[in-house]
Amino acid sequence: MSKGQVAASIRSIRWLAAAVAVGALSWVGCNQWTGIQMEESSLTTLYNSITQSGNESRAGWYDNQPGLDPAIVSGPNFKKLYDLALPITSGEQILAQPLVWNNKVLVVTEANNIYLLDATSNTGAISAQRSLGETPFDASGVLGCGDISPTVGITGAPVIDNAPNTAYFYAKNSTPAHAIHAIDLTSASLAERPGFPVTITGNAQNNTGTAFDPYVQHQRPGLLLRNGVVYAA
């Protein structure tokens, strides 16, 4: 992807909130989700991205992982490689699915911290890390949303565009404000791409009487990258 295409991709990022169950566009508030599981994704999709659950269908089927053959998984050589304690704060949660990119694991947290871990070593060493420098949202201020606590930061699984090696994700801060970030994964400091972050605000194009309220509304599902557009619900 050329620099011009990257810029065009940045300009075309849109905020879309999809209430898939009713087939309409709308912004939604908090939901009580339980049993959250995390998987590592290493499948490059049709749109040259790395996304939650392997591909755009969200089926969780990784057809490029012959090492996960049932005979291998049930054998004696399939085992845990390492435990790594991240330098996170007390109570800080990781709810977004980690993604595997270029032999590294991208991990984001509810305290607005980002980590890249070495996926090939026996220690899982931290290759790069960064705090967004934004205090996450205090979840105690919203009643009925106790499944994410004590803070709300980055919840939805990022999506990685392989061509410019850029990870996109939404983060919430204490203002409150909700913004999309674009992180250069090749940067030692995990720096933002030019023009980011972009704060989400305004009214829905299909319903101008509905405005996004960053205090009670939140971005939770994994992001989707398709034809140069990042979709978020």
C-alpha positions in Angstrom: 0.0 0.0 0.0 1.4 3.4 -1.0 1.6 6.4 1.3 -1.3 7.9 -0.7 -3.4 4.8 -0.2 -2.6 4.8 3.6 -3.7 8.5 3.7 -6.9 7.6 1.8 -7.5 4.8 4.2 -7.1 7.1 7.1 -9.6 9.6 5.6 -12.1 6.9 4.9 -12.4 5.6 8.5 -15.9 6.0 9.6 -17.8 5.4 12.8 -20.5 2.8 12.2 -22.6 1.4 15.0 -24.4 -1.8 13.9 -27.3 -3.4 15.8 -26.9 -6.5 13.7 -29.8 -8.4 15.4 -32.4 -5.9 14.1 -30.6 -5.0 10.9 -30.4 -1.3 11.6 -27.7 1.2 12.4 -27.7 2.6 15.9 -25.4 3.3 18.8 -25.7 1.0 21.7 -24.9 1.3 25.4 -23.4 -1.2 27.7 -24.3 -4.9 27.7 -23.7 -7.6 30.3 -21.3 -10.1 28.5 -19.9 -13.0 30.4 -17.6 -15.9 29.7 -15.1 -13.7 27.7 -12.4 -15.9 26.1 -9.2 -14.9 24.4 -7.5 -16.5 21.4 -4.4 -15.7 19.4 -5.1 -14.8 15.8 -2.5 -15.2 13.0 -4.7 -15.5 9.9 -4.3 -12.9 7.2 -7.8 -12.3 5.8 -8.9 -11.5 2.3 -8.4 -7.9 3.0 -4.8 -8.4 4.2 -5.7 -7.8 7.8 -5.5 -9.7 11.1 -8.8 -9.7 12.9 -10.7 -11.2 15.8 -11.5 -14.9 15.6 -9.4 -15.5 12.4 -11.5 -13.8 9.7 -14.5 -11.7 8.8 -16.9 -14.6 9.6 -15.7 -14.6 13.3 -15.9 -18.4 13.1 -12.7 -18.9 15.1 -11.4 -21.3 12.4 -7.6 -21.0 11.7 -7.0 -23.0 8.6 -3.3 -21.9 8.4 -2.5 -23.6 11.7 -1.5 -27.2 11.0 0.2 -27.3 14.4 -3.3 -27.4 15.9 -4.2 -30.7 14.4 -6.2 -32.8 16.9 -3.4 -35.5 17.0 -0.8 -32.9 17.8 -3.0 -31.0 20.4 -3.7 -34.3 22.2 -0.1 -35.4 22.2 2.7 -35.0 24.8 4.5 -32.2 23.0 1.6 -29.7 23.0 2.1 -27.6 26.1 2.4 -24.2 27.6 5.6 -22.4 26.6 5.8 -19.7 29.2 4.0 -17.5 31.7 4.6 -13.8 31.5 3.4 -11.3 34.1 2.7 -7.9 32.4 3.5 -4.7 34.4 -0.2 -3.9 34.8 -2.0 -2.2 37.7 -4.1 -3.9 40.3 -7.5 -4.8 38.8 -6.4 -3.9 35.2 -8.2 -6.2 32.8 -7.5 -7.6 29.3 -10.7 -8.3 27.5 -9.8 -7.7 23.9 -8.5 -10.7 22.0 -4.7 -10.6 21.6 -3.6 -10.7 17.9 -0.5 -12.3 16.5 1.5 -10.2 14.0 5.0 -10.8 12.6 5.8 -13.3 15.4 4.6 -10.9 18.0 1.5 -10.8 20.2 -0.4 -7.5 20.4 -2.1 -7.0 23.8 -4.2 -4.0 24.8 -5.8 -3.3 28.2 -8.7 -1.6 29.9 -6.2 0.9 31.4 -5.2 2.1 27.9 -1.9 0.3 27.8 -0.4 -1.5 24.7 2.1 -4.3 24.7 3.9 -6.3 21.9 5.3 -9.6 23.1 7.7 -12.0 21.5 5.6 -14.9 20.3 8.6 -17.2 19.4 10.8 -17.1 22.5 10.4 -19.3 25.6 9.9 -16.2 27.8 7.4 -14.1 25.9 9.6 -11.0 26.4 8.0 -7.6 26.0 9.3 -6.2 22.7 7.6 -2.8 23.0 5.1 -1.2 25.3 3.3 2.1 25.5 0.7 3.9 27.7 -1.7 6.1 25.7 -1.2 8.7 28.4 -4.9 8.9 29.0 -6.6 8.1 32.3 -9.2 5.4 31.5 -12.9 5.9 32.2 -14.0 5.2 35.8 -16.6 2.4 35.3 -18.2 3.0 38.7 -19.9 6.1 37.3 -22.2 4.1 35.1 -24.8 1.9 36.9 -25.6 -1.6 35.5 -22.3 -2.0 33.6 -20.2 -3.7 36.3 -18.8 -6.4 33.9 -15.9 -4.1 33.1 -14.2 -2.6 36.1 -12.6 -0.7 37.7 -11.8 1.1 34.4 -12.9 1.1 30.8 -10.1 1.7 28.2 -9.6 -0.5 25.2 -12.2 -3.3 25.0 -12.9 -4.2 21.4 -10.2 -6.4 19.7 -8.0 -4.3 17.4 -7.6 -5.0 13.7 -4.2 -4.9 12.0 -3.7 -3.7 8.5 -0.7 -5.7 7.3 0.2 -3.5 4.4 1.3 -0.4 6.5 1.7 -2.6 9.7 -0.9 -0.5 11.5 -3.1 -1.5 14.4 -6.5 0.2 14.9 -8.5 0.2 18.1 -10.8 2.4 20.1 -9.9 3.7 23.6 -12.1 5.5 26.2 -10.7 8.0 28.6 -11.9 9.8 31.7 -13.0 13.0 29.9 -15.0 11.0 28.8 -14.1 10.8 25.2 -13.8 7.8 22.8 -11.2 7.9 20.1 -9.8 5.6 17.4 -6.1 5.1 17.4 -3.7 4.0 14.6 -0.5 2.5 16.0 2.7 1.9 13.9 3.6 -1.6 15.0 7.1 -1.2 13.5 7.9 1.8 15.7 9.9 1.0 18.9 7.6 3.5 20.7 4.4 2.2 19.1 3.8 5.7 17.9 0.5 7.0 16.4 0.2 7.3 12.7 -0.2 10.9 11.4 -3.7 12.3 11.9 -4.5 10.0 14.9 -6.1 9.7 17.4 -9.6 10.8 16.1 -12.3 11.5 18.6 -15.7 10.0 17.9 -18.5 12.5 18.1 -21.6 13.8 16.4 -25.0 12.4 15.1 -25.8 9.3 13.2 -26.0 9.9 9.5 -29.1 7.7 9.2 -30.7 9.2 12.2 -29.7 12.8 12.9 -31.7 12.8 16.1 -29.3 10.2 17.6 -26.0 11.6 19.0 -23.1 9.5 20.3 -22.8 9.9 24.1 -19.3 8.8 25.2 -20.3 8.7 28.8 -22.7 5.8 28.6 -21.9 4.3 25.2 -19.0 2.2 24.4 -17.2 0.3 21.6 -17.0 -3.4 22.4 -17.0 -5.8 19.4 -13.8 -6.6 17.5 -13.0 -4.1 14.7 -13.3 -5.0 11.0 -11.2 -3.7 8.2 -12.6 -4.0 4.7 -11.7 -2.1 1.5 -9.8 0.6 3.4 -12.6 1.3 6.0 -12.5 0.4 9.7 -15.9 -0.6 11.0 -16.8 -0.4 14.7 -19.9 -1.3 16.6 
